[in-house]
Amino acid sequence: MDEPPPLLPPAPAGPAKPTAWRRLTKALGPIGVGLVLLANFFGKIKFLLLPILKFGLPVLKTGGTMILSIWFYAMNWGWPYAVGFVLLIFVHECGHLIVARQFGLKVSAPMFIPFMGAIIALKDQPKNAWVEACVGIGGPLLGAVGAALCAAVYQFTGQPIFRALAYSGFMLNLFNLMPIGFLDGGRIVTALSPWLWVVGLVVLVAMVVMQPGFLLILILITSLPRVWSLFRAKTEEEKRYFEVTGEQRSTMAVLYFGLVVLLVFGMRWAHIAPPVRAMRE
C-alpha cells in the first residue's frame, strides 16, 4: 500500500503590507516629535512668561487707556491740560486702590474711559457698609489732595494751567460725592443712611432736566436698581450689611460733609482767584 507523501511545511509568509494607519503614523512621526519638543519648550518658559503677563497686562491696560484718554482730551483742550487732568483722575483712582488693599480686598488695575473718567473693579465684595464707605471716600480724599497741589503750584508759579487743573480736580471729586448709585458718594452714604440715595436721585434728575447728557443719563439708569432696593424687604444678610457703629457713622459723616465743603470752597477759589501777579503787586 502506497504511503501518502509527507506534508511539506507552509511556505514562509512574505512581509505584511503596511496598513493605512501605519503609513499615516509613520508620516506624522517627525511632526509628533516636533510637537512634543515644542510643548516641552513652552512648559519650561511658562514660568518666565506668566509673571511677565501677570504684571504686564495690568500695566498695558492702565497705561494704554491713559494714553487713549489723554489723546481724546488733548483734541479738545490741548496736551498740557489733558496730561494733567488724566493724572488727577489716576490719583483719584489710586485712593480707592490703596484703601481697598488696606482692607485686604483684591482690585483690578485702573482702566480709563475717555470723557467718563476711570474705573477699578473690586474682585472681592466689601463685607459691610463701613468697608464700602471707606473704599468709596478714599478716591475723593486723595483726589482732593491732588487738586490742592495744583492750586499750590499755581500760587508759586502763576501758570494758569495749574489753576484750571485745580478747578477741574475739585469739581471732579465733588461730582463723585453725589450720594447716588455707584458713584463714590453713593458708596459712602451706605455707612450713613442708604435713604440719602433718594436725595442723590432728586439732584441727579434735576441735573438731567437742566443739562441732559449721556453720562448723567447713564448714571441715572444704573442707579435706579439700588434706589429701588430701599423699598423692598431686606434679608437678614442685607440688614447685617448696613449695620455700623455710632462711632463709624459719625466719623464718616465728618469726612464726607467736611470734604464736600472743602471741595466747594476749592472750586470757588479756583474760579475767582485773581492772577498771582496782580496779588503780588
BAFI-3210 file (N, C-alpha, C; in Angstrom, 3 decimals, decimal comma, padded with zeros to 6 digits):
// residues 281
n [1|2|3|4|5|6|7|8|9|10|11|12|13|14|15|16|17|18|19|20|21|22|23|24|25|26|27|28|29|30|31|32|33|34|35|36|37|38|39|40|41|42|43|44|45|46|47|48|49|50|51|52|53|54|55|56|57|58|59|60|61|62|63|64|65|66|67|68|69|70|71|72|73|74|75|76|77|78|79|80|81|82|83|84|85|86|87|88|89|90|91|92|93|94|95|96|97|98|99|100|101|102|103|104|105|106|107|108|109|110|111|112|113|114|115|116|117|118|119|120|121|122|123|124|125|126|127|128|129|130|131|132|133|134|135|136|137|138|139|140|141|142|143|144|145|146|147|148|149|150|151|152|153|154|155|156|157|158|159|160|161|162|163|164|165|166|167|168|169|170|171|172|173|174|175|176|177|178|179|180|181|182|183|184|185|186|187|188|189|190|191|192|193|194|195|196|197|198|199|200|201|202|203|204|205|206|207|208|209|210|211|212|213|214|215|216|217|218|219|220|221|222|223|224|225|226|227|228|229|230|231|232|233|234|235|236|237|238|239|240|241|242|243|244|245|246|247|248|249|250|251|252|253|254|255|256|257|258|259|260|261|262|263|264|265|266|267|268|269|270|271|272|273|274|275|276|277|278|279|280|281]
n.u [000,863|000,552|002,287|001,165|002,292|004,794|003,863|004,488|006,147|004,449|004,846|007,000|005,507|005,280|006,528|004,316|001,833|001,913|-000,552|-003,037|-003,225|-000,751|000,982|000,189|000,803|003,533|004,292|003,542|005,186|007,693|006,499|004,996|007,049|008,194|006,123|006,020|008,526|008,173|006,073|007,375|009,278|007,712|006,623|008,786|009,384|007,116|007,092|008,570|007,108|004,556|004,779|005,533|003,332|001,367|002,109|002,489|000,110|-001,894|-000,494|-000,367|-003,084|-003,842|-001,927|-002,256|-004,974|-004,844|-003,197|-004,825|-007,026|-005,767|-005,160|-007,744|-008,762|-006,866|-007,471|-009,490|-008,764|-006,031|-002,626|-001,083|-003,071|-004,600|-002,854|-002,392|-005,010|-005,762|-003,867|-004,774|-007,170|-006,094|-004,767|-006,988|-008,211|-006,201|-006,486|-008,801|-007,794|-005,656|-006,939|-008,703|-006,941|-005,842|-007,849|-007,689|-008,895|-009,174|-008,404|-008,863|-006,553|-006,562|-008,759|-009,082|-011,629|-012,389|-013,777|-015,434|-014,089|-012,498|-012,252|-012,062|-012,247|-013,749|-012,643|-013,192|-015,988|-016,979|-017,250|-019,081|-021,089|-019,447|-016,828|-017,242|-017,865|-015,464|-013,676|-014,936|-014,641|-011,953|-010,955|-011,982|-010,752|-007,907|-007,896|-008,717|-006,478|-004,642|-005,758|-005,474|-002,704|-002,195|-003,354|-001,584|000,787|000,065|-000,089|002,592|003,818|002,189|001,176|-001,479|-002,486|-002,320|-004,121|-006,473|-006,416|-006,613|-009,210|-010,687|-010,017|-011,088|-013,814|-014,310|-013,974|-015,916|-018,251|-018,231|-018,936|-021,647|-024,542|-025,448|-026,295|-023,620|-021,640|-018,965|-020,015|-022,459|-021,630|-020,386|-022,430|-023,728|-022,842|-023,900|-026,758|-028,685|-030,933|-030,251|-029,682|-031,996|-032,084|-029,851|-030,831|-032,880|-031,374|-029,806|-031,738|-032,685|-030,385|-030,203|-032,508|-032,010|-029,552|-029,193|-027,292|-025,201|-023,601|-024,751|-027,334|-026,749|-025,664|-027,956|-029,731|-028,343|-028,364|-030,919|-031,780|-030,526|-031,628|-034,281|-034,107|-034,352|-037,012|-037,970|-038,381|-035,852|-033,310|-031,942|-029,195|-028,702|-029,578|-027,675|-025,461|-025,661|-025,276|-023,662|-021,421|-022,094|-019,891|-018,474|-020,339|-020,508|-017,854|-017,561|-019,488|-018,407|-016,089|-017,224|-019,152|-017,494|-015,520|-017,050|-017,656|-015,057|-014,270|-016,141|-015,402|-012,837|-013,332|-014,615|-012,572|-010,675|-012,120|-012,552|-010,138|-007,734|-005,243|-001,875|000,204|-001,120|-001,889|000,579|001,465]
n.v [-001,197|002,117|004,762|007,952|011,074|012,902|015,664|018,946|021,744|024,880|027,511|030,232|033,260|036,305|039,706|041,672|043,740|047,212|048,848|051,466|053,110|052,675|053,738|056,391|057,152|056,789|058,712|061,001|060,936|062,519|065,034|064,720|064,348|066,835|068,436|067,523|068,353|071,092|071,587|070,898|072,912|075,275|074,622|074,942|077,662|078,878|079,625|081,876|083,499|083,795|085,498|087,844|088,348|088,564|090,879|092,629|092,867|094,270|096,726|097,431|097,697|099,838|101,849|101,982|102,759|105,161|106,711|106,758|108,195|110,640|111,468|111,851|113,918|115,863|116,612|118,387|120,201|120,599|119,369|119,804|120,321|117,995|115,904|116,602|116,486|113,785|112,622|113,572|112,162|109,623|109,770|110,012|107,463|105,863|106,383|104,934|102,373|102,057|102,157|099,995|097,833|098,026|096,964|094,401|093,719|092,514|094,173|095,402|096,735|100,269|101,394|103,528|105,551|107,493|110,719|109,776|109,211|107,023|103,582|101,155|097,743|095,936|092,916|091,443|091,551|094,184|093,533|094,800|097,809|099,783|099,197|099,449|102,186|103,337|102,565|103,915|106,662|106,986|107,623|110,343|111,725|111,467|112,454|115,104|116,074|115,964|117,932|120,155|120,356|121,176|123,712|124,887|124,872|126,650|128,997|129,435|129,569|130,937|129,972|129,607|127,120|125,376|126,418|125,959|123,160|122,672|123,619|121,821|119,418|119,762|119,982|117,529|115,636|116,530|116,093|113,311|112,765|112,846|111,523|108,871|105,838|104,033|105,890|107,498|108,854|107,554|105,097|105,864|106,909|104,638|103,945|105,914|106,615|104,704|105,872|108,340|108,021|108,650|111,413|111,980|110,993|112,806|115,162|114,366|113,869|116,482|117,657|116,274|117,164|119,928|120,017|117,841|114,916|112,303|110,929|111,645|110,617|107,921|107,347|107,826|105,797|103,427|103,715|103,393|100,672|100,285|102,306|101,502|099,210|100,054|100,017|097,475|094,337|093,378|090,894|088,966|088,913|091,134|093,154|092,980|093,794|096,584|097,401|099,515|100,983|103,616|105,302|104,809|105,767|108,517|109,301|108,879|110,668|113,171|113,146|112,956|115,146|117,234|117,069|117,662|120,396|121,529|121,012|122,515|125,118|125,057|124,905|127,380|129,165|128,600|129,453|132,219|133,267|135,830|136,784|135,695|137,552|140,013|139,893|139,966|142,489]
n.w [000,000|-000,967|000,640|001,957|000,606|002,343|004,477|003,542|005,077|005,578|003,243|003,982|005,106|003,289|003,791|005,793|004,426|004,929|006,837|006,248|008,486|009,750|007,859|007,970|010,647|010,579|008,764|010,117|012,251|012,619|012,873|015,202|017,069|016,896|017,912|020,543|021,486|021,190|023,003|025,334|025,383|025,715|028,128|029,793|029,613|030,551|033,182|033,124|031,434|032,616|035,029|033,698|032,042|034,005|035,339|033,239|031,676|033,315|033,515|030,845|030,305|031,999|031,322|028,521|028,202|029,547|027,856|025,615|026,630|027,232|024,658|023,561|025,253|024,701|022,133|022,486|024,538|024,547|024,952|027,427|029,429|029,129|029,890|032,592|033,629|033,289|034,940|037,411|037,592|037,762|040,233|041,904|041,496|042,535|045,217|045,897|045,371|047,185|049,726|049,478|049,339|051,850|053,355|052,575|050,172|046,865|043,913|040,558|038,112|037,408|034,815|032,126|030,741|028,086|028,563|030,499|032,752|034,977|036,050|038,678|039,329|041,912|042,979|045,167|047,248|049,484|053,009|054,615|055,103|056,172|055,299|052,551|052,419|053,281|051,255|049,196|049,890|049,807|047,236|046,553|048,708|048,316|045,754|046,185|047,487|045,378|043,673|045,332|045,414|042,799|042,962|044,782|043,291|041,295|042,818|043,376|040,883|039,084|036,729|034,538|033,756|035,906|037,673|036,273|036,266|039,000|039,528|037,934|039,194|041,795|041,102|039,812|041,901|043,677|042,205|042,141|044,732|044,880|046,338|045,117|043,532|042,118|042,230|044,054|046,264|046,579|047,543|049,891|051,559|052,343|054,810|056,319|055,839|053,773|052,665|051,808|049,185|047,840|048,001|046,436|044,025|043,418|043,035|040,868|038,866|038,545|037,468|035,051|033,790|033,551|032,168|030,036|029,372|028,049|029,969|032,459|032,150|031,890|034,430|035,936|035,024|035,721|038,448|039,392|040,122|042,645|044,194|044,115|045,630|048,215|048,855|049,065|050,828|053,154|053,390|056,136|055,929|054,287|055,989|058,046|056,629|056,448|059,019|061,176|063,571|065,964|066,232|063,879|062,009|062,675|062,241|059,463|058,573|059,269|057,673|055,112|054,754|055,499|053,523|051,272|051,750|051,725|049,077|047,660|048,437|047,390|044,608|044,301|044,994|042,943|040,805|041,044|041,797|041,782|039,325|039,985|039,680|039,926|042,592|043,848|043,205]
ca.u [000,000|001,405|002,216|000,900|003,511|004,957|003,350|005,551|005,847|003,919|005,843|007,052|004,707|006,048|006,335|002,934|001,643|001,566|-001,913|-003,116|-002,959|000,694|001,615|-000,102|001,586|004,938|004,482|003,386|006,129|008,524|005,675|004,682|008,251|008,346|005,119|006,437|009,627|007,627|005,339|008,373|009,911|006,787|006,481|009,911|009,402|005,874|007,377|009,075|006,072|003,402|004,968|005,546|001,947|000,608|002,447|002,445|-001,246|-002,492|000,200|-000,793|-004,477|-003,886|-001,139|-002,851|-006,199|-004,439|-002,726|-006,000|-007,799|-005,016|-005,317|-009,095|-008,872|-005,978|-008,129|-010,395|-008,201|-004,583|-001,871|-000,730|-004,237|-005,024|-001,955|-002,664|-006,344|-005,735|-003,100|-005,659|-008,077|-005,289|-004,578|-008,288|-008,398|-005,214|-007,053|-009,644|-006,970|-004,881|-007,824|-009,217|-005,896|-005,697|-008,869|-007,465|-009,740|-008,481|-008,975|-008,214|-005,834|-007,474|-008,965|-009,585|-012,638|-012,439|-014,965|-016,214|-013,224|-011,798|-012,885|-011,367|-013,246|-013,494|-012,763|-013,805|-017,018|-016,820|-018,040|-020,153|-021,217|-018,311|-015,718|-017,614|-017,765|-014,042|-013,126|-015,537|-014,139|-010,512|-010,698|-012,127|-009,772|-006,617|-008,113|-008,728|-005,073|-004,047|-006,240|-004,868|-001,312|-002,252|-003,598|-000,346|001,740|-000,367|000,272|004,033|004,297|001,314|000,800|-002,934|-002,835|-002,475|-005,384|-007,519|-006,391|-007,136|-010,674|-011,208|-009,852|-012,096|-015,138|-014,396|-014,164|-017,207|-019,281|-018,219|-019,517|-023,106|-024,958|-026,338|-025,820|-022,265|-020,672|-018,314|-020,945|-023,446|-020,995|-020,058|-023,602|-024,214|-022,490|-024,674|-028,133|-028,948|-032,024|-029,660|-029,723|-033,162|-031,638|-028,988|-031,659|-033,556|-030,363|-029,398|-032,836|-032,672|-029,259|-030,537|-033,515|-031,399|-028,476|-029,126|-026,071|-025,119|-023,043|-025,738|-028,434|-026,221|-025,597|-029,341|-030,299|-027,656|-028,603|-032,299|-031,976|-030,117|-032,638|-035,481|-033,893|-034,748|-038,447|-038,336|-037,996|-034,435|-032,953|-031,131|-027,824|-028,683|-029,685|-026,377|-024,502|-025,782|-025,068|-022,406|-021,455|-022,293|-018,601|-018,178|-021,251|-020,125|-016,565|-017,788|-020,256|-017,461|-015,241|-018,000|-019,660|-016,345|-014,882|-017,929|-017,462|-013,722|-014,236|-016,904|-014,543|-011,740|-013,851|-014,887|-011,280|-010,068|-012,931|-012,478|-008,819|-007,102|-003,921|-000,830|000,953|-001,906|-001,850|001,905|001,581]
ca.v [000,000|003,312|005,730|009,341|011,903|013,710|017,059|019,967|022,942|026,002|028,491|031,434|034,410|037,492|040,844|042,172|045,054|048,228|049,391|052,931|053,771|052,661|054,701|057,753|057,435|056,896|060,000|062,077|060,757|063,702|066,154|064,458|064,635|068,298|068,987|067,211|069,254|072,442|071,645|070,896|074,235|076,228|074,254|075,480|079,131|079,441|080,232|083,217|084,288|084,082|086,741|088,999|088,624|088,979|092,276|093,469|093,135|095,418|097,958|097,764|098,158|101,173|102,787|102,159|103,558|106,519|107,398|106,992|109,283|111,877|111,860|112,372|115,221|116,824|117,110|119,473|121,208|120,691|118,313|120,026|120,115|116,595|115,099|116,924|116,033|112,322|112,298|113,811|111,011|108,493|109,951|109,679|106,008|105,282|106,481|103,747|101,163|101,974|101,819|098,636|096,873|098,071|096,059|093,069|093,469|092,450|095,105|095,429|097,954|101,283|101,457|104,857|105,634|108,907|111,524|109,147|109,046|105,742|102,659|099,974|096,726|095,183|091,472|090,974|092,469|094,619|092,688|095,592|099,171|100,585|098,955|100,054|103,634|103,697|102,457|104,974|108,013|107,043|108,316|111,797|112,287|111,616|113,338|116,487|116,424|116,248|119,236|121,172|120,523|122,017|125,082|125,385|125,145|127,904|130,101|129,663|129,795|131,819|129,365|129,389|125,715|124,714|126,889|125,215|121,784|122,672|123,730|120,557|118,392|119,979|119,700|116,095|114,906|116,920|115,383|111,910|112,650|112,828|110,277|108,133|104,682|103,536|106,964|107,383|109,299|106,502|104,077|106,431|107,096|103,369|103,923|106,969|106,159|104,468|106,719|109,504|107,780|109,348|112,809|111,990|110,788|114,080|116,072|113,882|114,120|117,922|117,925|115,734|118,049|121,218|119,865|116,411|114,427|110,840|110,419|111,806|109,667|106,589|107,227|107,748|104,476|102,390|103,945|103,086|099,424|100,408|103,123|100,680|098,215|100,628|099,849|096,064|093,696|093,008|089,641|089,171|089,209|092,524|094,025|092,975|094,532|098,015|097,678|100,197|101,537|105,059|105,960|104,723|106,643|109,920|109,529|109,006|111,898|114,294|113,082|113,175|116,513|118,135|117,069|118,401|121,837|121,911|120,987|123,670|126,289|124,955|125,308|128,827|129,858|128,451|130,139|133,683|133,698|136,807|136,350|135,789|138,799|141,112|139,789|140,365|143,932]
ca.w [000,000|-001,062|001,742|001,488|000,608|003,587|004,429|003,486|005,904|004,769|002,770|004,849|004,613|002,928|004,701|005,814|003,822|005,952|006,767|006,042|009,769|009,982|006,945|008,454|011,859|010,202|008,104|011,098|013,358|012,856|013,335|016,608|017,868|016,950|018,827|021,910|021,832|021,323|024,265|026,408|025,404|026,328|029,535|030,551|029,657|031,090|034,472|032,837|030,780|033,476|035,795|032,795|031,648|035,184|035,635|032,052|031,187|034,011|033,142|029,486|030,363|032,590|030,512|027,204|028,287|029,927|026,648|024,778|027,226|027,036|023,257|023,384|025,920|024,035|020,933|022,866|025,454|024,444|025,612|028,848|030,292|029,034|030,729|033,996|034,026|033,401|036,151|038,553|037,663|038,223|041,679|042,498|041,490|043,450|046,557|046,079|045,349|048,423|050,848|049,259|049,708|053,304|053,894|052,032|049,008|045,588|042,942|039,253|037,791|036,858|033,374|031,791|029,693|027,702|028,866|031,560|033,915|035,077|036,986|039,157|039,682|043,136|042,774|046,411|047,716|050,884|053,912|055,218|054,601|056,637|054,381|051,270|052,549|053,365|049,901|048,396|050,196|049,563|045,976|046,677|049,646|047,646|044,613|046,675|047,743|044,076|043,209|046,186|044,980|041,599|043,415|045,388|042,208|040,664|043,692|043,301|039,512|038,334|035,451|034,541|033,544|037,199|038,236|035,566|036,748|040,366|039,443|037,401|040,211|042,836|040,553|039,558|043,152|044,233|041,449|042,554|046,067|044,813|047,004|044,238|042,794|042,313|042,421|045,359|047,302|046,802|048,387|051,204|052,409|052,878|056,233|056,995|055,668|052,355|052,185|051,144|047,746|047,301|047,827|045,252|042,841|043,118|042,494|039,552|037,933|038,264|036,571|033,735|033,197|033,214|031,190|029,727|028,752|028,048|031,218|033,523|031,921|032,188|035,894|036,421|034,719|036,509|039,868|039,759|040,883|044,044|044,872|044,240|046,683|049,504|049,074|049,158|052,089|053,232|054,045|057,332|055,497|053,823|057,159|058,736|055,808|056,716|060,437|061,517|064,918|066,021|066,007|062,452|061,284|062,913|061,575|058,027|058,333|059,322|056,484|053,892|054,636|055,545|052,210|050,362|051,997|051,260|047,616|047,189|048,618|046,433|043,305|044,306|044,953|041,632|039,805|041,165|042,277|040,894|038,861|041,008|039,520|040,496|044,045|044,303|043,093]
c.u [000,881|001,192|001,949|002,193|003,607|004,443|004,518|005,176|005,345|005,024|005,824|006,290|005,617|005,793|004,919|002,863|001,254|000,152|-001,866|-002,788|-001,461|001,404|001,406|000,735|003,065|005,237|004,427|004,373|007,003|007,735|005,328|005,855|008,446|007,366|005,482|007,546|009,131|006,877|006,296|009,040|009,017|006,537|007,586|009,871|008,134|006,112|007,997|007,983|004,947|003,617|004,956|004,133|001,132|000,871|002,204|001,047|-001,937|-001,835|-000,234|-002,213|-004,555|-003,162|-001,756|-004,101|-005,910|-004,026|-003,905|-006,832|-007,089|-005,201|-006,698|-009,238|-008,025|-006,616|-009,050|-009,703|-006,681|-003,871|-001,531|-001,905|-004,644|-004,166|-002,254|-003,995|-006,382|-004,935|-003,936|-006,661|-007,332|-005,057|-005,856|-008,468|-007,397|-005,707|-007,954|-008,791|-006,229|-005,763|-008,345|-008,179|-005,615|-006,698|-008,731|-008,330|-008,895|-009,187|-008,205|-007,412|-006,816|-007,554|-009,651|-010,556|-012,779|-013,804|-015,899|-015,377|-012,474|-012,527|-011,860|-012,443|-012,823|-013,713|-013,346|-014,827|-016,749|-017,731|-019,162|-020,112|-020,037|-017,126|-016,015|-017,461|-016,302|-013,382|-013,660|-014,929|-012,640|-010,166|-010,835|-011,126|-008,429|-006,743|-008,135|-007,316|-004,375|-004,469|-005,615|-003,406|-001,244|-002,479|-002,339|000,685|001,362|000,041|001,756|004,510|003,463|000,893|-000,693|-003,339|-003,076|-003,732|-006,551|-007,577|-006,926|-008,658|-011,279|-011,124|-010,878|-013,488|-015,330|-014,699|-015,481|-018,342|-019,373|-018,807|-021,040|-023,610|-025,950|-025,609|-024,418|-021,214|-020,080|-019,250|-022,006|-022,907|-020,759|-021,278|-024,232|-023,900|-023,212|-026,146|-028,367|-030,075|-031,518|-029,553|-030,902|-032,823|-030,766|-029,782|-032,362|-032,579|-029,979|-030,485|-032,885|-031,547|-029,554|-031,545|-032,882|-030,339|-028,309|-027,835|-025,992|-024,647|-024,055|-026,885|-027,986|-026,153|-026,994|-029,915|-029,663|-027,891|-029,988|-032,457|-031,588|-031,108|-033,901|-035,339|-034,273|-036,185|-038,893|-037,831|-036,543|-034,279|-032,115|-029,691|-027,695|-028,779|-028,358|-025,331|-024,495|-025,613|-023,686|-022,547|-021,689|-021,005|-018,228|-019,046|-020,851|-018,799|-016,760|-018,574|-019,330|-016,593|-016,019|-018,441|-018,531|-015,652|-015,727|-017,703|-016,109|-013,645|-015,023|-016,072|-013,372|-012,167|-014,062|-013,588|-010,671|-010,835|-012,722|-011,113|-008,201|-005,743|-002,860|-000,075|000,205|-001,857|-000,492|002,124|000,854]
c.v [001,222|004,228|007,121|010,162|012,738|015,138|018,042|021,155|024,080|026,974|029,716|032,604|035,578|038,628|041,402|043,557|046,074|048,741|050,897|053,680|053,824|053,658|056,133|058,098|057,563|058,250|061,154|061,975|061,970|064,896|065,985|064,746|066,137|068,938|068,717|068,130|070,682|072,600|071,668|072,251|075,260|075,899|074,828|076,997|079,720|080,123|081,617|084,102|084,695|085,327|087,981|089,376|089,151|090,437|093,175|093,811|094,262|096,741|098,407|098,309|099,574|102,183|103,050|103,011|104,982|107,321|107,716|108,156|110,620|112,381|112,477|113,757|116,280|117,397|118,294|120,582|121,292|119,649|118,604|119,777|118,644|115,704|115,337|116,382|114,517|111,901|112,546|112,663|109,795|108,570|109,580|108,160|105,314|105,355|105,296|102,492|100,978|101,528|100,391|097,599|096,892|097,132|094,641|092,715|093,454|093,359|095,013|096,713|098,973|101,194|102,783|104,772|107,106|109,537|110,854|108,914|107,735|104,877|101,635|098,995|096,013|093,703|090,800|092,004|092,893|093,803|093,458|097,018|100,048|100,425|099,596|101,572|104,082|103,625|103,584|106,337|108,132|107,810|109,821|112,428|112,504|112,518|114,801|116,963|116,763|117,600|120,366|121,412|121,375|123,476|125,686|125,720|126,432|129,109|130,448|130,042|130,803|131,261|129,029|127,923|125,006|125,178|126,155|123,766|121,689|122,730|122,407|119,449|118,524|119,591|118,198|115,315|115,273|116,202|113,925|111,708|112,716|111,497|109,463|106,950|104,247|104,632|106,830|107,795|108,269|105,381|104,596|106,474|105,773|103,247|105,010|106,581|105,938|105,333|108,021|109,286|108,499|110,822|112,919|111,818|112,076|115,064|115,656|114,115|115,604|118,275|117,432|116,639|119,358|121,095|118,379|116,054|112,920|110,307|110,512|110,811|108,249|106,350|107,069|106,342|103,397|102,549|103,502|101,761|099,545|101,265|102,299|099,663|098,742|100,279|098,384|095,476|093,229|091,637|089,953|089,522|090,648|093,492|094,107|093,777|096,016|098,362|098,292|100,765|103,045|105,819|105,941|105,687|108,112|110,249|109,739|110,262|113,115|114,320|113,469|114,629|117,541|118,215|117,808|119,907|122,291|121,955|122,151|124,937|126,254|125,358|126,812|129,611|129,795|129,224|131,652|134,168|134,680|136,284|136,558|137,088|139,978|141,084|140,254|141,858|144,640]
c.w [000,000|000,137|001,202|001,519|001,883|003,383|004,449|004,397|005,032|004,382|003,682|004,222|004,291|003,896|004,598|005,201|004,888|005,736|006,557|007,321|010,054|009,089|007,427|009,671|011,546|009,563|009,099|012,254|013,619|013,372|014,814|017,509|018,009|017,911|020,276|022,357|022,043|022,636|025,447|026,542|026,097|027,794|030,395|030,663|030,257|032,432|034,307|032,257|031,713|034,335|034,919|032,388|032,826|035,522|034,431|031,585|031,949|033,651|031,761|029,487|030,908|031,712|029,161|027,230|028,765|028,696|025,730|025,315|027,042|025,609|023,011|024,008|025,209|022,784|021,234|023,650|025,436|025,303|027,067|029,791|030,290|029,921|032,208|034,468|034,199|034,631|037,412|038,710|038,207|039,727|042,423|042,590|042,414|044,895|046,860|046,234|046,661|049,586|050,702|049,685|051,211|053,978|053,335|050,842|047,740|044,594|041,636|039,103|037,214|035,339|033,054|030,619|029,316|027,955|029,865|032,809|033,865|036,098|037,456|039,617|040,956|042,848|044,015|046,858|049,160|051,798|054,593|054,688|055,014|055,684|053,022|051,319|052,585|051,998|049,025|048,645|049,962|048,298|046,082|047,643|048,962|046,425|045,009|046,976|046,428|043,534|044,027|045,813|043,712|041,979|044,024|044,315|041,488|041,501|043,576|041,902|038,730|036,985|035,450|034,385|034,871|037,923|037,589|036,053|038,169|040,358|038,966|038,435|041,328|042,336|040,335|040,837|043,836|043,520|041,892|043,950|046,058|045,375|046,178|043,630|043,159|042,183|043,821|046,492|047,603|047,672|049,799|052,107|052,838|054,363|057,007|057,010|054,181|051,796|051,589|049,638|047,100|047,062|046,580|043,972|042,436|042,476|041,073|038,511|037,566|037,295|035,163|033,031|032,730|032,127|030,859|029,007|028,910|029,391|032,355|033,378|032,239|033,693|036,478|036,208|035,593|038,007|040,315|040,519|042,349|044,826|045,104|045,363|048,066|049,863|049,088|050,478|052,032|053,866|055,285|056,973|055,029|054,997|057,901|057,963|056,163|058,192|060,663|062,922|064,849|065,748|064,527|061,653|061,460|062,234|060,083|057,694|058,321|058,066|055,231|053,748|054,722|054,199|051,180|050,512|051,463|049,739|047,026|047,310|047,638|045,039|043,227|044,234|043,556|040,562|039,846|041,599|041,300|040,439|039,950|040,891|040,147|042,009|044,588|044,198|044,238]
res [m|d|e|p|p|p|l|l|p|p|a|p|a|g|p|a|k|p|t|a|w|r|r|l|t|k|a|l|g|p|i|g|v|g|l|v|l|l|a|n|f|f|g|k|i|k|f|l|l|l|p|i|l|k|f|g|l|p|v|l|k|t|g|g|t|m|i|l|s|i|w|f|y|a|m|n|w|g|w|p|y|a|v|g|f|v|l|l|i|f|v|h|e|c|g|h|l|i|v|a|r|q|f|g|l|k|v|s|a|p|m|f|i|p|f|m|g|a|i|i|a|l|k|d|q|p|k|n|a|w|v|e|a|c|v|g|i|g|g|p|l|l|g|a|v|g|a|a|l|c|a|a|v|y|q|f|t|g|q|p|i|f|r|a|l|a|y|s|g|f|m|l|n|l|f|n|l|m|p|i|g|f|l|d|g|g|r|i|v|t|a|l|s|p|w|l|w|v|v|g|l|v|v|l|v|a|m|v|v|m|q|p|g|f|l|l|i|l|i|l|i|t|s|l|p|r|v|w|s|l|f|r|a|k|t|e|e|e|k|r|y|f|e|v|t|g|e|q|r|s|t|m|a|v|l|y|f|g|l|v|v|l|l|v|f|g|m|r|w|a|h|i|a|p|p|v|r|a|m|r|e]
***
